[in-house]
Amino acid sequence: MKYPKRVIVREVGPRDGLQAEPWVPTELKVEIIDALSAAGIQRIEVTSFMNPRVVPQTGDAEALLQRIAKRQDVGLEALVSTPNNAARALDAGISHILDAIAATDVFNVANFRRTRAESFVDFEKCAELAHRRNVQVTGIIGASTGCPFTGQVEQDEVVRMADEFVRRGADAIFIGDSMGFANPQLMAELTEAIRKRFPSMPLGAHIHNTRGMGLANVLACMDMGVATFDASVGGLGGCPFDPQAAGNICTEDLVHMLHGMGIETGIDLDALIEASKLTERIMGRILPGHVMHYRKSFSTHPVPEEVQHHLARV
């Protein structure tokens, strides 16, 4: 196994994590985002510029961008799906835009009310707008590993989607395990296929932990050379268009694993855990992340007094 020495953890909790949740006031979102950036996360997907009637949680996108603490070393990113929304995002000061198109028409229509062909026309226009402002664009192949309506997606179809993104101006490609259907072998095979087709294209992975295989899938991708991963603070998340979808892999759990393996992230894990605890308090319920509840590996506890006395007598 040949893992990278450094991994970029891209935080998506403020967007993907919150999109299926009841309304969170803007000032509380600002608290979460500022805590995440202070912990050293350098890429944060802070919101999406979507129709607020469809995704109400992101209806405050412009207001949110005005209030977030701006740090020179932190990129504030957003998801878009139309040229109008891309223009809004760029005008609001977004530093990187992302556009997700599902690997099946049925799921793309469920998400975006249009076919993949229609979405790719819009993606090309979004890319043109972004590139005029020297802003890069990532294409996310959503539901790469399977569609909740049609089942597993063929590898050739995922590669064809990557081809289309690149042809229409993508600067990077993300494999989206949107439903958490993947296993390590499947993720490795998809990653390898796209790597062979586009050896120099920056490649990332957007992995959900629906069936508990999220971190195992990260390892499989890293073994294929992927070094950028989406994650959500506290393991927040889901999909408003699939009620069985669970959250992304948990940010602090991912960073804890990477640091334990000697892989650098540039993130202060202790500060990140505090940001996760803050998020849990704001959400008002226990979040699925493990490290913030059970502490870091090798954290020690005080030796019980009766044990000390017993050892002293030996």
N, C-alpha and C positions, 0 to 999 in steps of 0.2 A: 504494500500500500504506500502511495506517495502523496501525502497530504500537503496542502500549501502551508507556507510559513506564516502567512497573514490572511485573514478573512475579513471582508467588509460585511458588517451586519447592518442591513437596511431596515429601519423600524417602520412598520406599517400599522401599528395599533391605532393611532389617531384617525386613520381612515378606515382600513379594513376591519380593525378591531371594533370600532364604534358604529359601523354603518348599519348593523342590524339591531342596535340597542335603542332603548328609549332615549329621548332627547337629553343630551348632556349640555349644560350651559356653556357658552363660549369661554367664559372666564375660567371654568374648570378644565376645559380642553387646553387652554393656554398653560395652566399649571402643569399638566401632564407633559406637554411638549417641551416646556422650558426645563423640567426636571430631566427629561431624556437627553436633551442636548447638553446639559451641564454634566451628565454622566459620561460624555465623550462619544455619543453616537453621532456620526458625521453625515448620515443620510436619513432623513425622516420624511415619510410620506404623510404630510400633515392633513390632507383633505382630498376630496374630489370635487370637480366642478361639473356636477350633474344636475338634472332637473330635480329641484327640491320636492316636487310632488312624488317623485319615484324614490328618492333617497333623502328623506327629510333631515337626517342627522348632519348632512353636509351643506345645509342651506345657508350657513354662516361663513362660507369659505373666504370671501373677501374680508369680512370683519376679523376673522381669525388671523389671517396673514398680517393685518395691521397691528395686531396686539402681541404676537409672538416676539420674544427676545431674539434679535438678529445677532448671530455669531458668524464671524468670517469663516470659521472652519466647519460650519454645518450647512449642508444643502437642504433646502426646504422644497419638497417635491409633491406632485399631485397627479392624480389619475384624471384623464379626460376621455371623451369618446366622440366629440364633434368639433369641427373647426371653431364654432362660436365659443364653446367651452374652453378650447385651447387658447383662444385669444383672451378670454377672461383670466385664465390662469397666468398667462404671460404678463398681462397688464398688472396683475396683483403681485408680481415679483417672484414667481416660482422659478427655481433654478434648473429644474429637470422635469419633463413631463413623461407620463407613461400612458399607454393605451392598451387595453386588454381586448382581445378578440377570441372568442371560444372556438375550440377545434371542431365543433359541430354546429350546424345551422340552428337546430332546435334549441340548444342552450344559449346561443347568441341572441336569438329572438326573445327568449325568456328574460335575458339580462338587458338587452339594448334595443329591443323592438325592431331589429333589422337583421338581414342575412349577413353572412360573413363577407360576401362580395360588396354589399353596401357599406359595411364597416371599413373595409380596406380602402375604399374610395375616400372616406372621411379621414382614415389614418394618414393617407398620403398628404392630404391638405393640412392636417395637424402638423406633420413633420415639416412641411414647407414653411408654415408660420413660425415654428420653433427655430428652424435653422436660420431664418432671416434675423433672429435675435440672438444667434449663437448659443442656443439652448439645445441640449441633446434630448433625444427621444428613445425610449425603450418600448419595444413591442413585447407584450406578454401573451403567450399562447395559453389561453385559459382552458381549463378542463383537458389538459394535454394527456392525462393518464386515464381519463374516463368521463363520460357524460352521465348524469343521473337519469336521463331519459332514454339513451341509446346504448349505454354500456361502454366497454373499453374502446379506445380510439386506436386505430392502426398507426404504427410508427411512421409509415410512409406519409400519412396525412399530417402528422406533426411536422415532419421535415418540409412538406409542401407549404405549411403555414409559415415556417421560418423563412423559406424562399420568398414568399410573398411579402413578409415584413421587410426583409433586406432589400428587395427590389423597389419597395415603396419608401425607403429612406430611414429605416431603423438604424440607430447607432449601437444598440445592444438588444439581445434577446433573452427573455426569461421563460423558463419552462414552468407552467402553472399547474401544480397538483391541487387544483381548486377544491376538489371534493375529498381530498385525502384518500384516494383510491390506491395510491402507489405503494410499491414495495421496493426494497433496495435494488433488486435486479432490474425491475422496470425502469427506475430512475437512471440507473447506470447505462442501460441500453439506449434510452432516449437521448441522454447527454452525449454519449459516444457518437450516435448517428448525426446529431447536429454539429458536434465538434468536427467530424470528418467532412461534413458539407461546408462548414465555415470555420476553418481552423483559427482565424485571427479575430473573429467576432467576439466581443465581450459577452459572456454567458452567465446568467444567474438562475436561481431557483426560488420559486414561491411555493412553499410547502405547507400544507395543512396537517394537523395532527389528529384528524378525525378518528383514526383507528390505532392510534398510539405508535405509529411507525415513523413519526416525523424526524427525529434525530438520527435514526438508522438510515433514512433516506438522505439526510445531509451527508453522512459519512460516504455513502455510495457516490454522491455527486462530487464530493471533494476528491475521491479517488480517481475521478475522471477529469480533474483539473478545475472544477468550478470553485470560485472563491468569493462569491457574493450571494448572500442569502437574505430573504425577507423573513422577518419575525415580528411577533406582536407582544407588547408588554403584558406580562401576566398571563399570556395565552389567550387574551381576548379575541373574540371574533366569531365569524360565521358568514353565511351568505343569505341575504333576504330573499333570494330566488330559489334556495334549496334549504328547507327547514332542517334537514339532517346534517348539514355541513357544520363542522366545528371550527374552532379558531386555528389560526396559524400556529406554527411552532412558537414556543414561549421564548421571548428574547433573553431573559436572564438564564433560563435553562440552557439555551444554545451557547451563550457566552461562557457559562460555567463549564460546559463540556469542552469548549475550544481551549480555554485557559488551562484546564486540567491536562490537555494533550500538548501543551506548550505552543499553541497557535496564538499569535498575537491578534488583537482586535482594536487596540487603542481605547478600550472602554474600561471605566472604573466599575468593577462588578459590584462593589459595596454600594456605590451611589446608584447604580442601576436597580439593585434590590430595593433601595429606599423609594425610587421612582415607581416601582411595581406596587409597593405597599401603599403609596399615595393613590395610585390608580384604583387599587382594590377598595380603599376607603371611599373614593369618589363614586365608584360603581355601587357600593353598598351591599356587596355580596362576596363570597369567597371565589377567587379566580383560580383557574386550573394549574397555574405554574407551581412547580415543586420546590425550587431552591429558596424562594422567599418564605415558604412555610417550614421547610425542614432543614434550612441552613446549608452552607457550603460543605462540600466533602472535607473531612478531617477537621471540622470544627470540634473543639473539645468542650466537655462539660466539667464542672467542678467535681472532684472525687468526693463521693459521699463520706460523711464523717465516720460512719461505722466501718467503712472500707479502710480509711486511713488508720483507725485504731487497730484493726485486724493486721494490717501490714506492719504497723509499728511493733507488734508483738512477735512477729515472725523472726 
